[in-house]
Amino acid sequence: MTPLPGAAILPHMADDQQDAVDEYRHYLERFDARVGACEFGAYAKHNGRLIKKLSYDEFETKLGEFREVDKAYAEILANGDTINDVLVKVLRERSDELLLDRKV
């Protein structure tokens, strides 16, 4: 499976449980391909950062946070508003944690 493409990275994804399960499967595939095999809860280095291999519950929380921040980011860009540095920082952190390609 390929990683999800950028600018509103998850634009067509509904928020139902099955989509989260499918996204978790993609995340595990990305983790194994980019970071390598390790136990859940363990940390490994990726792009100069320590990344924790997330359990499903942790992933679901991080995915929800990512979706909220990604939506706000897309709205800011659409409106031509000034981007808040904190929003960019959180978007980058969640992208790294979920092993999604950064768009900022």
VOTI-417583 format. One line per field, with one value per atom (N, C-alpha, C): residue number from 1; residue in three letters; atom name; y, z, x. Coordinates in pm, 1 decimal, m for minus. Example, Ala and Ser with C-alpha at 12.3 -4.5 7.8 and 13.67 -1.06 7.14 Angstrom:
BEGIN
num	(1/1/1/2/2/2) .
residu	(ALA/ALA/ALA/SER/SER/SER) .
atome	(N/CA/C/N/CA/C) .
c2	(m569.0/m450.0/m330.0/m225.0/m106.0/3.0) .
c3	(780.0/780.0/780.0/708.0/714.0/787.0) .
c1	(1319.0/1230.0/1320.0/1285.0/1367.0/1290.0) .
END
This chain:
BEGIN
num	(1/1/1/2/2/2/3/3/3/4/4/4/5/5/5/6/6/6/7/7/7/8/8/8/9/9/9/10/10/10/11/11/11/12/12/12/13/13/13/14/14/14/15/15/15/16/16/16/17/17/17/18/18/18/19/19/19/20/20/20/21/21/21/22/22/22/23/23/23/24/24/24/25/25/25/26/26/26/27/27/27/28/28/28/29/29/29/30/30/30/31/31/31/32/32/32/33/33/33/34/34/34/35/35/35/36/36/36/37/37/37/38/38/38/39/39/39/40/40/40/41/41/41/42/42/42/43/43/43/44/44/44/45/45/45/46/46/46/47/47/47/48/48/48/49/49/49/50/50/50/51/51/51/52/52/52/53/53/53/54/54/54/55/55/55/56/56/56/57/57/57/58/58/58/59/59/59/60/60/60/61/61/61/62/62/62/63/63/63/64/64/64/65/65/65/66/66/66/67/67/67/68/68/68/69/69/69/70/70/70/71/71/71/72/72/72/73/73/73/74/74/74/75/75/75/76/76/76/77/77/77/78/78/78/79/79/79/80/80/80/81/81/81/82/82/82/83/83/83/84/84/84/85/85/85/86/86/86/87/87/87/88/88/88/89/89/89/90/90/90/91/91/91/92/92/92/93/93/93/94/94/94/95/95/95/96/96/96/97/97/97/98/98/98/99/99/99/100/100/100/101/101/101/102/102/102/103/103/103/104/104/104) .
residu	(MET/MET/MET/THR/THR/THR/PRO/PRO/PRO/LEU/LEU/LEU/PRO/PRO/PRO/GLY/GLY/GLY/ALA/ALA/ALA/ALA/ALA/ALA/ILE/ILE/ILE/LEU/LEU/LEU/PRO/PRO/PRO/HIS/HIS/HIS/MET/MET/MET/ALA/ALA/ALA/ASP/ASP/ASP/ASP/ASP/ASP/GLN/GLN/GLN/GLN/GLN/GLN/ASP/ASP/ASP/ALA/ALA/ALA/VAL/VAL/VAL/ASP/ASP/ASP/GLU/GLU/GLU/TYR/TYR/TYR/ARG/ARG/ARG/HIS/HIS/HIS/TYR/TYR/TYR/LEU/LEU/LEU/GLU/GLU/GLU/ARG/ARG/ARG/PHE/PHE/PHE/ASP/ASP/ASP/ALA/ALA/ALA/ARG/ARG/ARG/VAL/VAL/VAL/GLY/GLY/GLY/ALA/ALA/ALA/CYS/CYS/CYS/GLU/GLU/GLU/PHE/PHE/PHE/GLY/GLY/GLY/ALA/ALA/ALA/TYR/TYR/TYR/ALA/ALA/ALA/LYS/LYS/LYS/HIS/HIS/HIS/ASN/ASN/ASN/GLY/GLY/GLY/ARG/ARG/ARG/LEU/LEU/LEU/ILE/ILE/ILE/LYS/LYS/LYS/LYS/LYS/LYS/LEU/LEU/LEU/SER/SER/SER/TYR/TYR/TYR/ASP/ASP/ASP/GLU/GLU/GLU/PHE/PHE/PHE/GLU/GLU/GLU/THR/THR/THR/LYS/LYS/LYS/LEU/LEU/LEU/GLY/GLY/GLY/GLU/GLU/GLU/PHE/PHE/PHE/ARG/ARG/ARG/GLU/GLU/GLU/VAL/VAL/VAL/ASP/ASP/ASP/LYS/LYS/LYS/ALA/ALA/ALA/TYR/TYR/TYR/ALA/ALA/ALA/GLU/GLU/GLU/ILE/ILE/ILE/LEU/LEU/LEU/ALA/ALA/ALA/ASN/ASN/ASN/GLY/GLY/GLY/ASP/ASP/ASP/THR/THR/THR/ILE/ILE/ILE/ASN/ASN/ASN/ASP/ASP/ASP/VAL/VAL/VAL/LEU/LEU/LEU/VAL/VAL/VAL/LYS/LYS/LYS/VAL/VAL/VAL/LEU/LEU/LEU/ARG/ARG/ARG/GLU/GLU/GLU/ARG/ARG/ARG/SER/SER/SER/ASP/ASP/ASP/GLU/GLU/GLU/LEU/LEU/LEU/LEU/LEU/LEU/LEU/LEU/LEU/ASP/ASP/ASP/ARG/ARG/ARG/LYS/LYS/LYS/VAL/VAL/VAL) .
atome	(N/CA/C/N/CA/C/N/CA/C/N/CA/C/N/CA/C/N/CA/C/N/CA/C/N/CA/C/N/CA/C/N/CA/C/N/CA/C/N/CA/C/N/CA/C/N/CA/C/N/CA/C/N/CA/C/N/CA/C/N/CA/C/N/CA/C/N/CA/C/N/CA/C/N/CA/C/N/CA/C/N/CA/C/N/CA/C/N/CA/C/N/CA/C/N/CA/C/N/CA/C/N/CA/C/N/CA/C/N/CA/C/N/CA/C/N/CA/C/N/CA/C/N/CA/C/N/CA/C/N/CA/C/N/CA/C/N/CA/C/N/CA/C/N/CA/C/N/CA/C/N/CA/C/N/CA/C/N/CA/C/N/CA/C/N/CA/C/N/CA/C/N/CA/C/N/CA/C/N/CA/C/N/CA/C/N/CA/C/N/CA/C/N/CA/C/N/CA/C/N/CA/C/N/CA/C/N/CA/C/N/CA/C/N/CA/C/N/CA/C/N/CA/C/N/CA/C/N/CA/C/N/CA/C/N/CA/C/N/CA/C/N/CA/C/N/CA/C/N/CA/C/N/CA/C/N/CA/C/N/CA/C/N/CA/C/N/CA/C/N/CA/C/N/CA/C/N/CA/C/N/CA/C/N/CA/C/N/CA/C/N/CA/C/N/CA/C/N/CA/C/N/CA/C/N/CA/C/N/CA/C/N/CA/C/N/CA/C/N/CA/C/N/CA/C/N/CA/C/N/CA/C/N/CA/C/N/CA/C/N/CA/C/N/CA/C/N/CA/C/N/CA/C/N/CA/C/N/CA/C/N/CA/C) .
c2	(m117.9/0.0/124.5/228.1/351.7/447.3/537.1/635.7/732.3/791.5/885.7/1012.5/1065.9/1186.9/1311.2/1419.7/1541.3/1641.1/1752.0/1866.2/1827.1/1848.0/1781.1/1632.9/1579.5/1443.1/1341.0/1364.2/1267.5/1330.2/1387.7/1464.9/1383.9/1260.9/1184.1/1079.6/1083.1/981.8/1017.7/927.5/946.0/909.1/953.6/932.1/805.5/707.9/588.8/490.9/393.7/298.4/218.1/173.3/90.9/167.5/295.0/375.8/386.0/400.1/406.9/274.4/163.5/32.4/19.5/61.3/57.1/147.4/267.2/358.2/300.5/230.6/168.6/61.5/m14.4/m114.2/m46.8/63.8/138.6/191.2/241.8/292.5/181.5/63.5/m47.8/m85.6/m81.4/m109.1/m2.4/124.4/233.0/219.3/185.8/172.7/64.4/m52.5/m162.3/m126.7/m58.9/m25.1/85.8/185.7/301.9/294.1/226.8/223.6/85.3/m17.1/m154.0/m215.4/m342.0/m415.8/m379.9/m356.3/m339.6/m363.3/m376.2/m403.5/m278.8/m299.9/m188.9/m119.3/12.4/90.8/123.0/55.2/80.3/202.0/266.6/381.8/341.9/404.4/381.4/515.3/528.3/652.9/655.6/770.2/791.3/939.5/968.8/1107.9/1195.2/1139.6/1215.8/1232.9/1168.8/1176.8/1038.9/1032.9/908.0/896.1/786.5/762.0/637.8/648.4/535.7/454.0/321.3/235.6/232.7/288.4/311.2/188.8/167.9/69.6/127.5/46.9/97.1/215.6/205.8/313.9/443.5/432.7/550.2/608.1/519.8/563.1/636.9/582.7/643.2/785.1/804.0/936.5/1031.3/986.7/1070.2/1101.6/1004.6/1026.5/1132.6/1125.3/1226.5/1365.2/1375.1/1503.5/1552.9/1461.8/1498.8/1550.6/1482.8/1524.2/1663.8/1692.1/1824.5/1933.4/1910.2/2009.6/2023.1/1911.1/1914.5/1991.5/1973.1/2045.2/2195.6/2232.6/2374.3/2433.8/2357.5/2402.9/2426.8/2332.8/2345.9/2468.3/2492.8/2608.5/2739.3/2742.0/2861.4/2890.9/2787.6/2806.0/2853.3/2794.7/2831.6/2977.1/3022.3/3158.9/3261.1/3214.7/3305.3/3369.2/3305.1/3357.9/3328.4/3392.8/3369.2/3238.1/3158.3/3027.3/3043.3/2986.0/2987.0/2889.1/2932.0/2846.3/2720.8/2731.5/2615.3/2511.8/2556.9/2465.3/2390.3/2459.9/2397.1/2296.1/2331.7/2241.7/2113.4/2126.7/2009.2/1925.0/1989.1/1915.5/1836.6/1897.3/1826.4/1709.1/1731.8/1624.5/1506.7/1535.5/1426.7/1356.0/1430.2/1368.6/1272.4/1315.4/1228.4/1106.0/1126.5/1015.7/912.1/959.1/869.5/823.8/868.5/835.4/874.8/994.2/1050.7/1151.9/1163.5/1261.8/1400.2/1481.9/1619.6/1704.4/1795.1/1892.1/2032.4/2047.2/2177.9/2164.4) .
c3	(0.0/0.0/0.0/m61.3/m68.9/39.8/83.7/182.9/124.0/208.7/163.5/110.2/m2.9/m58.6/23.7/m1.0/80.2/49.8/78.6/86.9/114.0/229.1/316.5/294.2/369.5/350.4/356.6/435.0/446.2/402.5/282.7/247.1/226.6/180.8/148.9/254.7/363.5/466.5/559.7/572.4/669.1/806.8/910.9/1046.2/1110.3/1033.7/1096.3/1138.5/1216.2/1276.3/1171.4/1065.9/964.9/897.2/869.9/808.9/900.5/1031.1/1127.0/1128.6/1120.0/1116.4/989.9/876.9/750.4/757.1/811.2/824.6/917.5/1021.0/1112.0/1038.1/954.2/873.7/784.8/722.3/638.4/722.5/841.1/931.9/966.4/1000.0/1034.2/915.4/795.8/675.8/656.9/675.0/663.8/770.3/891.1/1000.6/968.3/928.6/896.5/780.3/678.5/560.5/588.8/666.3/686.7/810.8/913.4/1040.4/1068.0/1034.8/1062.1/1172.3/1190.5/1289.5/1431.1/1518.5/1661.1/1735.7/1865.7/1949.0/1961.3/1985.6/2012.0/2140.1/2138.0/2251.9/2251.2/2165.0/2156.1/2067.9/2090.3/2012.0/1913.6/1796.3/1693.8/1626.9/1568.3/1502.1/1358.3/1321.1/1184.2/1151.5/1046.3/1004.5/1119.6/1201.2/1309.7/1432.6/1436.8/1551.9/1606.8/1736.9/1796.1/1773.6/1713.8/1681.8/1757.7/1827.1/1902.6/1813.2/1818.4/1745.7/1826.3/1769.2/1839.1/1840.8/1953.6/1959.8/1883.8/1860.3/1787.0/1859.0/1990.8/2065.4/2057.0/2069.0/2056.8/1915.6/1816.7/1677.5/1652.3/1701.4/1679.1/1737.1/1855.0/1916.3/1832.2/1791.5/1710.5/1574.8/1516.0/1386.9/1400.2/1507.9/1531.1/1546.1/1621.2/1636.9/1502.6/1427.1/1296.3/1205.4/1202.5/1116.3/1152.0/1281.8/1325.1/1280.3/1302.7/1267.2/1115.4/1044.6/898.6/839.7/896.7/850.2/874.1/992.7/1022.7/928.5/901.1/810.3/670.0/620.9/487.7/480.8/587.5/590.9/591.5/666.1/670.1/531.1/464.2/328.6/232.2/242.5/153.4/174.2/299.5/331.0/313.9/293.7/281.5/413.1/524.4/656.5/693.9/799.3/851.5/928.4/903.5/967.7/1103.6/1204.9/1340.3/1350.9/1409.9/1425.0/1505.7/1606.4/1688.5/1604.5/1518.3/1431.3/1340.4/1283.8/1196.0/1274.6/1396.0/1479.6/1509.2/1548.6/1579.3/1454.0/1340.6/1215.7/1179.9/1195.9/1168.9/1264.7/1393.7/1491.9/1461.5/1433.6/1405.3/1275.2/1175.2/1049.9/1075.3/1156.7/1189.6/1267.7/1366.9/1451.1/1370.8/1271.3/1188.7/1063.5/1050.8/935.6/804.7/803.7/682.5/626.6/496.3/434.5/474.9/518.1/559.6/439.8/461.6/359.1/403.3/526.1/578.0/631.6) .
c1	(83.7/0.0/88.5/40.5/117.4/70.9/161.4/120.3/18.9/m59.9/m161.0/m94.8/m142.8/m83.3/m117.5/m45.4/m49.6/m158.9/m173.5/m262.9/m405.7/m437.1/m532.6/m512.4/m422.1/m372.9/m485.6/m586.7/m695.5/m828.4/m835.6/m954.0/m1080.7/m1070.8/m1189.9/m1222.2/m1151.1/m1164.8/m1280.1/m1375.1/m1483.0/m1430.1/m1496.8/m1447.8/m1504.5/m1544.2/m1600.7/m1491.3/m1529.9/m1436.0/m1359.5/m1424.6/m1356.7/m1244.4/m1267.2/m1161.9/m1040.9/m1064.9/m954.3/m878.1/m949.3/m884.2/m800.2/m854.8/m779.8/m657.2/m673.9/m560.1/m454.2/m496.1/m399.8/m319.3/m385.3/m313.1/m208.8/m247.1/m152.8/m36.4/m68.6/35.1/134.9/84.7/174.6/263.0/206.9/287.1/394.6/358.0/456.1/563.2/522.0/617.2/720.3/672.9/764.8/856.7/803.2/882.6/984.1/945.7/1031.1/1119.3/1069.9/1141.3/1198.7/1122.0/1164.2/1079.7/1097.5/1019.1/1062.9/966.0/991.8/860.4/870.4/752.5/665.1/536.1/445.6/489.6/489.6/532.5/680.8/756.0/899.8/925.3/1039.4/1079.3/1188.3/1183.5/1285.5/1312.9/1429.4/1466.2/1415.8/1359.5/1312.5/1330.0/1404.0/1428.6/1478.6/1567.0/1626.9/1540.5/1425.1/1334.1/1308.2/1281.4/1236.8/1086.7/1047.0/906.5/862.0/751.4/696.7/604.6/619.3/525.1/395.8/291.3/166.1/75.4/8.9/m99.1/m217.8/m321.0/m437.0/m500.4/m518.6/m582.6/m501.1/m368.3/m282.5/m290.8/m289.8/m298.6/m429.3/m538.2/m668.9/m673.9/m615.6/m609.7/m525.5/m406.8/m317.2/m380.1/m448.5/m514.4/m622.9/m701.7/m804.9/m745.5/m635.2/m566.2/m513.9/m455.2/m401.4/m512.5/m624.5/m735.2/m784.1/m795.7/m841.6/m743.9/m615.4/m514.3/m503.1/m510.2/m502.8/m620.7/m738.1/m856.8/m840.4/m792.1/m770.1/m666.3/m560.3/m454.9/m511.6/m592.0/m651.8/m744.1/m821.0/m910.2/m831.3/m721.4/m636.4/m580.7/m532.1/m478.8/m587.3/m705.8/m815.3/m858.5/m852.6/m894.7/m783.1/m661.2/m548.2/m508.3/m544.4/m512.3/m367.7/m320.6/m186.6/m185.1/m83.0/m72.5/m5.1/m66.4/m14.4/102.2/214.4/332.1/302.7/217.3/183.3/110.5/19.7/m53.4/43.9/140.0/238.8/321.4/361.7/441.0/363.8/237.4/155.0/133.3/107.6/87.8/213.3/329.1/455.1/475.0/447.4/464.2/372.2/246.1/151.3/187.6/232.3/275.7/390.8/486.5/599.8/554.0/469.8/423.0/343.9/269.6/188.2/262.5/388.4/473.0/408.8/347.9/290.0/389.4/394.5/483.0/436.4/531.5/497.8/461.6/367.8/333.8/371.7/419.0/464.2/604.5) .
END
